[in-house]
Amino acid sequence: MTDEATAESVREGRGWREATQEALYGPGGFYRRPEGPAGHFRTSVHASALFAGAVARLLCRVDEALGRPRTLDFVDMGAGRGELVTGVLAALPADVAARARGCAVEIADRPAGLDDRITWRSEPPATITGLLFANEWLDNVPVDVAEVDPAGVPRLVLVAADGTERLGEPVSGADAHWLARWWPLPGEEGLRAEIGLPRDLAWAAAVDRVVRGLAVAVDYVHTADARPPFGTLTGFREGRETAPVPDGSCDITAHVALDACAAAGTSAHATARRPHETAHTSSGTARTLIAARLLTQRAALRALDLTGARPPLALASADPAAYVRALASAGEAAELTAPAGLGDFGWLLQPVGIPDPLA
């Protein structure tokens, strides 16, 4: 396609997946900007160092289940500026930290001053023995949007660079199959859905790198019994929700159908497979896929000993400074586990060759 034809396509509109891909990850895209994601929105990682501490405890459980291997991988998918992987390595006990190998997966350039123990890659390692952790990664895997037309037919939504939308061709092929299976749209004009197939494939590909250990995805979530009737596509700029405009000026995100991702992750490249059936990595190493599990962040963090319980009042008299510190920590833990907030995020756990560390 010529530059002139490309410009015309942008003016006339293209699918949200293509438009978002360029707006977020293309030259000068949102995720390549120097301020990083933390300049525009706040995740659990930014809310409190307690989150990295909890993930470090999860990594220790994975380490124990693996029999304390000589090298223990921690892979941070969509690492931003390396905040989580830095915090996890710092929170590990010395004997685990000595064997841990941190890897940040991110398209942006490596930040200056990052710990030398952390490798910086645009793709995850080919093989992983340990923990792959994807915090708010899948919601930024671009997806197309479908909308029901007046005749009751789901059509692709096309979007111009200024955010103006129009309806395109009917949804067909693999996208239509995905909608029918995971987000069937009644024939009511205006109903919308995000077609999550690219996320299923991205998650399956990430899980396929784990030889033994655990893959975890943490994200905004909805499931088949409660899909939002008009979708969830939105934008974030400088800490505020805004209209999604694919011009590189804002984040573009949509909640994740984690139940669909779970089914894809317990398969080889999204092909149906029974739980506990043996699969193989791209390198041919045998691996055992255990049934995936969905739970809330609140339940996951409580299983990792983060409760948000207030310290006993007796501590205020015995050690006032310690009481103030414990109270502040309890407040941070409460935010991470709050209903109708971060606590309602979904955690997708996919064990590979080990028991579920949070069971």
C-alpha positions as CSV (number, residue, x, y, z in Angstrom):
1,M,0.0,0.0,0.0
2,T,1.4,3.4,-0.9
3,D,1.8,6.2,1.6
4,E,-1.1,8.1,0.0
5,A,-3.4,5.0,0.2
6,T,-2.4,4.5,3.8
7,A,-3.3,8.1,4.7
8,E,-6.6,7.7,2.9
9,S,-7.3,4.5,4.9
10,V,-6.6,6.4,8.2
11,R,-9.0,9.2,7.2
12,E,-11.7,6.8,6.1
13,G,-11.3,4.5,9.0
14,R,-9.9,1.1,9.8
15,G,-10.6,-1.6,12.4
16,W,-9.9,-0.7,16.0
17,R,-7.3,-3.4,16.2
18,E,-5.1,-2.0,13.5
19,A,-5.7,1.6,14.6
20,T,-4.9,0.8,18.2
21,Q,-1.8,-1.2,17.3
22,E,-0.3,1.8,15.6
23,A,-1.5,4.4,18.1
24,L,0.0,2.4,21.1
25,Y,3.0,0.7,19.6
26,G,3.9,2.3,16.3
27,P,6.6,5.0,15.9
28,G,5.9,7.7,18.4
29,G,3.1,5.6,19.9
30,F,1.7,6.0,23.4
31,Y,3.7,3.2,25.0
32,R,6.9,4.5,23.5
33,R,6.6,7.9,25.2
34,P,9.3,8.7,27.8
35,E,6.9,9.1,30.8
36,G,5.7,5.6,30.5
37,P,2.3,4.2,31.6
38,A,2.7,5.5,35.2
39,G,2.4,9.0,33.8
40,H,-1.2,8.3,32.7
41,F,-2.8,5.7,35.0
42,R,-2.2,3.9,38.2
43,T,-2.0,0.1,38.4
44,S,-1.6,-2.2,41.5
45,V,2.1,-2.0,41.0
46,H,2.1,1.8,41.4
47,A,-0.5,1.7,44.2
48,S,1.8,0.0,46.7
49,A,5.1,-1.9,47.1
50,L,3.0,-4.5,48.9
51,F,1.9,-5.8,45.5
52,A,5.4,-6.6,44.4
53,G,6.0,-8.2,47.8
54,A,2.9,-10.5,47.3
55,V,4.2,-11.4,43.8
56,A,7.6,-12.2,45.3
57,R,5.9,-14.6,47.8
58,L,4.1,-16.2,44.9
59,L,7.4,-16.6,43.1
60,C,8.8,-18.3,46.3
61,R,5.9,-20.7,46.2
62,V,6.6,-21.5,42.6
63,D,10.3,-22.0,43.4
64,E,9.4,-24.5,46.2
65,A,7.0,-26.4,43.8
66,L,9.8,-26.6,41.2
67,G,12.2,-28.0,43.8
68,R,14.4,-24.9,44.0
69,P,16.0,-25.0,40.5
70,R,19.4,-23.6,39.9
71,T,17.9,-20.7,37.9
72,L,14.5,-19.3,38.7
73,D,12.8,-17.1,36.0
74,F,10.6,-14.2,36.7
75,V,9.2,-12.7,33.5
76,D,7.3,-9.4,33.7
77,M,5.0,-9.1,30.6
78,G,4.3,-5.5,29.7
79,A,6.8,-4.3,32.2
80,G,6.3,-0.5,31.8
81,R,9.5,0.9,33.1
82,G,10.4,-2.2,35.1
83,E,8.7,-1.2,38.4
84,L,7.3,-4.7,39.2
85,V,10.3,-6.8,38.3
86,T,12.5,-4.4,40.3
87,G,10.2,-4.6,43.3
88,V,9.9,-8.4,43.1
89,L,13.7,-9.0,43.0
90,A,14.2,-6.6,46.0
91,A,11.5,-8.4,48.0
92,L,12.9,-11.9,47.6
93,P,14.8,-13.7,50.4
94,A,18.5,-13.8,49.7
95,D,18.7,-17.5,48.9
96,V,16.0,-17.1,46.3
97,A,17.3,-13.8,44.9
98,A,20.7,-15.4,44.3
99,R,19.0,-17.9,41.8
100,A,16.4,-15.5,40.4
101,R,16.7,-14.2,36.9
102,G,14.5,-11.2,36.1
103,C,13.2,-10.4,32.6
104,A,11.2,-7.4,31.6
105,V,9.2,-7.7,28.4
106,E,8.4,-4.3,26.9
107,I,8.6,-2.6,23.5
108,A,9.9,0.7,25.0
109,D,13.6,1.3,25.4
110,R,15.4,0.0,28.6
111,P,15.2,2.7,31.3
112,A,18.5,4.2,32.5
113,G,19.7,2.8,35.9
114,L,17.7,-0.4,35.8
115,D,19.1,-3.2,37.9
116,D,21.8,-5.1,35.9
117,R,20.2,-8.4,36.9
118,I,17.2,-7.6,34.8
119,T,17.2,-8.4,31.1
120,W,15.1,-6.2,28.8
121,R,13.4,-7.8,25.8
122,S,10.7,-7.1,23.3
123,E,9.6,-10.8,23.5
124,P,9.5,-13.3,26.3
125,P,12.3,-15.9,26.5
126,A,11.8,-19.0,24.5
127,T,11.7,-21.2,27.6
128,I,10.7,-20.2,31.1
129,T,11.1,-22.1,34.4
130,G,9.4,-20.1,37.1
131,L,6.8,-17.4,37.0
132,L,5.5,-15.4,34.0
133,F,3.4,-12.5,35.3
134,A,1.3,-10.3,33.1
135,N,-0.1,-7.4,35.0
136,E,-2.5,-5.3,32.9
137,W,-0.9,-6.6,29.7
138,L,-3.8,-8.3,28.0
139,D,-6.1,-5.3,28.1
140,N,-3.6,-3.5,25.9
141,V,-3.5,-6.3,23.3
142,P,-5.5,-4.5,20.5
143,V,-8.8,-6.0,19.5
144,D,-11.4,-5.2,16.9
145,V,-14.9,-4.0,17.9
146,A,-18.2,-5.3,16.5
147,E,-21.5,-3.5,16.6
148,V,-25.0,-4.8,15.6
149,D,-26.5,-2.9,12.6
150,P,-30.2,-2.1,12.1
151,A,-30.7,-5.5,10.4
152,G,-29.3,-7.3,13.5
153,V,-26.0,-8.2,11.8
154,P,-22.7,-7.7,13.8
155,R,-20.3,-5.6,11.8
156,L,-16.8,-4.4,12.3
157,V,-16.5,-0.9,13.7
158,L,-14.1,1.3,11.7
159,V,-12.5,4.3,13.3
160,A,-10.7,7.3,11.9
161,A,-7.7,9.0,13.5
162,D,-9.9,11.5,15.2
163,G,-12.0,8.8,16.8
164,T,-15.0,9.1,14.4
165,E,-16.6,5.6,13.8
166,R,-18.6,4.0,11.1
167,L,-19.7,0.4,10.5
168,G,-17.8,-1.8,8.0
169,E,-18.2,-5.3,6.7
170,P,-20.1,-8.1,8.7
171,V,-17.9,-10.0,11.1
172,S,-16.7,-13.2,9.5
173,G,-14.3,-16.1,9.8
174,A,-12.5,-16.8,13.0
175,D,-13.7,-13.5,14.5
176,A,-17.3,-14.6,14.0
177,H,-16.6,-18.0,15.5
178,W,-15.1,-16.3,18.6
179,L,-18.1,-14.0,19.0
180,A,-20.5,-16.9,18.7
181,R,-18.6,-18.9,21.3
182,W,-17.6,-16.2,23.8
183,W,-19.7,-13.1,23.3
184,P,-22.8,-13.8,21.3
185,L,-24.6,-10.6,20.3
186,P,-28.4,-10.5,20.3
187,G,-29.8,-8.9,17.1
188,E,-30.5,-5.5,18.8
189,E,-29.1,-2.5,17.1
190,G,-26.2,-0.8,18.8
191,L,-25.0,-3.6,21.0
192,R,-21.2,-4.0,20.9
193,A,-18.5,-6.5,21.7
194,E,-14.7,-6.5,21.7
195,I,-13.4,-9.5,19.7
196,G,-10.9,-11.0,22.1
197,L,-9.4,-13.6,19.8
198,P,-6.0,-11.7,19.6
199,R,-5.8,-11.8,23.4
200,D,-6.5,-15.6,23.5
201,L,-3.7,-16.2,21.0
202,A,-1.3,-13.8,22.8
203,W,-1.9,-15.5,26.1
204,A,-1.6,-19.0,24.6
205,A,1.7,-18.0,23.0
206,A,3.0,-16.7,26.4
207,V,1.9,-19.8,28.3
208,D,3.6,-21.9,25.6
209,R,7.0,-20.5,26.7
210,V,6.5,-21.8,30.3
211,V,8.2,-25.2,30.5
212,R,7.5,-25.6,34.2
213,G,6.0,-23.1,36.6
214,L,3.1,-20.7,36.6
215,A,1.7,-18.1,34.2
216,V,-0.5,-15.4,35.7
217,A,-2.6,-12.7,34.0
218,V,-4.1,-9.9,36.1
219,D,-6.5,-7.5,34.4
220,Y,-9.9,-5.8,34.2
221,V,-12.2,-8.8,33.6
222,H,-15.6,-9.9,32.5
223,T,-16.9,-13.4,32.0
224,A,-19.6,-15.0,29.8
225,D,-22.3,-14.6,32.4
226,A,-21.9,-10.9,32.6
227,R,-20.6,-9.4,29.3
228,P,-21.1,-5.6,29.1
229,P,-23.8,-4.9,26.5
230,F,-22.0,-2.0,24.9
231,G,-18.4,-3.1,25.4
232,T,-15.7,-1.5,27.5
233,L,-13.4,0.3,25.0
234,T,-12.0,3.5,26.6
235,G,-9.0,5.8,26.9
236,F,-6.8,7.1,29.7
237,R,-4.8,10.3,29.6
238,E,-2.9,11.9,32.5
239,G,-4.8,9.9,35.1
240,R,-8.3,10.5,33.7
241,E,-10.6,8.3,31.7
242,T,-11.3,9.8,28.3
243,A,-12.7,9.0,24.9
244,P,-10.5,6.5,23.0
245,V,-8.9,8.3,20.1
246,P,-6.3,6.3,18.1
247,D,-3.8,9.2,17.6
248,G,-1.2,8.2,20.1
249,S,-2.2,10.8,22.7
250,C,-3.9,8.4,25.1
251,D,-4.0,4.8,26.3
252,I,-6.6,2.7,24.6
253,T,-7.8,-0.3,26.6
254,A,-10.7,-2.7,27.0
255,H,-11.6,-5.2,29.7
256,V,-10.5,-8.8,29.1
257,A,-12.7,-11.9,28.6
258,L,-10.3,-13.9,30.8
259,D,-12.5,-17.0,30.6
260,A,-11.8,-17.2,26.9
261,C,-8.1,-16.6,27.6
262,A,-8.2,-19.4,30.2
263,A,-9.5,-21.8,27.7
264,A,-6.9,-20.8,25.2
265,G,-4.1,-21.1,27.7
266,T,-4.9,-24.7,28.6
267,S,-4.4,-25.6,24.9
268,A,-1.6,-25.6,22.4
269,H,-1.9,-22.4,20.4
270,A,-5.7,-22.2,21.2
271,T,-6.5,-25.7,20.1
272,A,-8.9,-27.6,22.5
273,R,-7.1,-29.8,24.9
274,R,-8.2,-31.7,28.1
275,P,-6.8,-30.5,31.5
276,H,-3.6,-32.4,32.5
277,E,-2.9,-33.5,29.0
278,T,0.8,-33.4,28.0
279,A,1.8,-30.7,25.6
280,H,5.2,-29.6,24.2
281,T,7.0,-26.3,23.9
282,S,8.3,-25.0,20.7
283,S,11.7,-26.6,21.7
284,G,10.0,-30.0,22.1
285,T,10.2,-30.2,25.9
286,A,7.4,-32.2,27.4
287,R,5.2,-30.2,29.7
288,T,1.9,-30.8,31.6
289,L,-0.9,-28.2,31.4
290,I,-3.0,-28.1,34.5
291,A,-6.6,-26.7,34.4
292,A,-6.5,-22.9,34.6
293,R,-8.3,-21.1,37.3
294,L,-9.9,-17.6,37.7
295,L,-10.2,-15.7,40.9
296,T,-10.4,-12.2,42.1
297,Q,-7.3,-10.1,43.1
298,R,-8.8,-9.9,46.6
299,A,-8.8,-13.7,46.9
300,A,-5.4,-14.1,45.4
301,L,-3.7,-11.5,47.6
302,R,-5.4,-12.9,50.7
303,A,-4.0,-16.3,49.8
304,L,-0.6,-14.6,49.6
305,D,-1.0,-13.2,53.2
306,L,-2.1,-9.7,52.2
307,T,-5.3,-8.9,54.1
308,G,-5.5,-5.2,54.9
309,A,-6.3,-6.0,58.5
310,R,-5.8,-3.0,60.9
311,P,-3.0,-3.4,63.5
312,P,-4.1,-4.0,67.1
313,L,-4.8,-0.8,69.1
314,A,-2.4,-2.0,71.8
315,L,0.5,-1.4,69.4
316,A,-0.3,2.3,69.4
317,S,0.6,2.5,73.0
318,A,3.5,0.0,72.9
319,D,5.2,1.4,69.8
320,P,3.4,4.4,68.2
321,A,5.8,4.6,65.2
322,A,5.3,1.0,64.4
323,Y,1.5,1.4,64.7
324,V,1.5,4.3,62.2
325,R,3.6,2.2,59.8
326,A,1.3,-0.8,60.2
327,L,-1.8,1.4,59.7
328,A,-0.4,2.9,56.5
329,S,0.4,-0.6,55.2
330,A,-3.1,-1.8,56.1
331,G,-4.5,1.1,54.1
332,E,-2.4,0.2,51.1
333,A,-3.4,-3.4,51.4
334,A,-7.1,-2.4,51.6
335,E,-6.8,-0.4,48.4
336,L,-5.3,-3.4,46.6
337,T,-8.1,-5.7,47.8
338,A,-11.0,-3.2,47.7
339,P,-14.4,-4.3,46.3
340,A,-15.5,-2.3,43.2
341,G,-11.8,-1.4,42.9
342,L,-8.5,-3.2,42.4
343,G,-9.7,-6.1,44.5
344,D,-12.2,-7.0,41.7
345,F,-9.5,-7.4,39.1
346,G,-9.3,-10.9,37.7
347,W,-6.3,-13.2,38.2
348,L,-5.9,-16.0,35.7
349,L,-3.6,-18.8,36.9
350,Q,-2.2,-21.3,34.5
351,P,0.1,-23.9,36.3
352,V,2.4,-25.9,34.1
353,G,3.8,-29.0,35.6
354,I,3.3,-27.9,39.2
355,P,0.2,-27.8,41.5
356,D,-1.7,-24.5,41.7
357,P,0.4,-22.5,44.3
358,L,-2.7,-20.7,45.5
359,A,-5.0,-23.7,45.8
